[in-house]
Amino acid sequence: MKASLEKLVAQLSQQRQHFSTPCYVYSLKDIADNYQKLKGRLGTSLIYSLKANSCLDLVVRSGHVFEDGVEIASVGELNLLPRGESPRYINNPSADKSFLRAAIASKCTLVIDNLSQLEIVKEFQGKRPINPLILRLNPSTLDQFEKAPVTTRRDHFGFGWSDVETALAFCKKHELKVAGFHVFRGSYNFAKLAFNTAQAALQIVEKFERELGYAIDLVNLGGGFDLNWESIDFNFEQYRELLGEFPSHIKVAHESGRALVASAGYFVTQIRYVKSIEGQQYGICDGGMAQNFLLAKTESTFKRFSQPLILRGDEILEFESSTESCLLVGTSCNKEDVIGEIKGGPVQPGDLAVFSNCGAYNASYTVAPFLSLPSAKSYLME
Ligand SMILES: *Cc1c(COP(=O)(O)O)cnc(C)c1O
């Protein structure tokens, strides 16, 4: 069993009264370990994508871990975050004038998505110091550099190629300093596309420097790391070698949410009642999709529910594998509110269900106010 899960089980067994369910529990050590491991393998800077988990305590307590900075996608996140030493990037296609103003005022680096945002930045020029800008490039801008085109799902983020050219000319004309560019080819795509992305980015560096007439200093190659990136076949050594081809004045960065926090988070809910309908057992929990939307798998056509560990007192239940199963359901009166499955059983009221890998997007991608249900508490473990 993973060390952080063992620790959580021990705490839940011995100090049950300290936890109010449903709750998330995050392991600070796991986050630090995940960060250092991934950064080490990449050999580059590594930026934390805050939207994966914006729990304030977590961000504050891990602030020193995220030494290369944090990327913020909303003004809410910006206000949440205490000002620290490490860089903060803001990036959102919909960022409006007031968000951009607030970001400039709090010394963030702007990752510009489109020409309209660039026009707004120009209006602020001279009024306040503006950090050199990063241009977000749409994944389609990489296509022209591919030897064998790869197909990726289209998305709406960043500049298309002809707008890149307009943007560079605009920045040059108005003396808006450009620090570099940022590409992101979507979640889960790292292993498949990283080499192509880096190769294209090498050529884009030349393009930027030629158009601007000066050296840029940051290339953010995005991320898209799997939760289990370590067990995926990917040649990091060869990748680091390729990254070595970037000119030495360029700082190369990657960015991740999922790979840093997903495995560091647990979701704990208590089974309140147990009942059986036509041979199907249900465990009715004090938390469900209203606190952890992703567990309900509403976005999968073929649902495979997570199988939590079941803790009764201080004992982890081992179920005989049987055809019997128990579905764990939540509190929302929605028939999709099934969050887990136990192969075997029976469970009983008071049992705790502990779900692993709930650190990324589970809390942040949950629609809270339905039925005025209480939101999940969050706790941190060392
Ligand atoms: C969300 C986001 C990420 C993080 O994606 P993960 O799959 O959580 O690693 C990285 N870069 C950008 C631009 C993002 O919007």
The ligand as a MOL file (V3000), in Angstrom:
LIG
                    3D

  0  0  0     0  0            999 V3000
M  V30 BEGIN CTAB
M  V30 COUNTS 15 15 0 0 0
M  V30 BEGIN ATOM
M  V30 1 C -5.0350 22.7180 -17.6680 0
M  V30 2 C -3.7910 23.0480 -18.2960 0
M  V30 3 C -2.6490 22.2980 -18.0090 0
M  V30 4 C -2.6570 21.1280 -17.0620 0
M  V30 5 O -3.1670 19.9720 -17.6240 0
M  V30 6 P -2.9820 18.5960 -16.8540 0
M  V30 7 O -3.6170 17.5920 -17.7240 0
M  V30 8 O -3.6780 18.7390 -15.5370 0
M  V30 9 O -1.5410 18.4000 -16.6460 0
M  V30 10 C -1.4600 22.6600 -18.6030 0
M  V30 11 N -1.3900 23.7070 -19.4500 0
M  V30 12 C -2.4770 24.4480 -19.7300 0
M  V30 13 C -2.3470 25.6010 -20.6490 0
M  V30 14 C -3.7050 24.1510 -19.1730 0
M  V30 15 O -4.7670 24.8940 -19.4780 0
M  V30 END ATOM
M  V30 BEGIN BOND
M  V30 1 1 1 2
M  V30 2 1 2 3
M  V30 3 2 2 14
M  V30 4 1 3 4
M  V30 5 2 3 10
M  V30 6 1 4 5
M  V30 7 1 5 6
M  V30 8 2 6 7
M  V30 9 1 6 8
M  V30 10 1 6 9
M  V30 11 1 10 11
M  V30 12 2 11 12
M  V30 13 1 12 13
M  V30 14 1 12 14
M  V30 15 1 14 15
M  V30 END BOND
M  V30 END CTAB
M  END
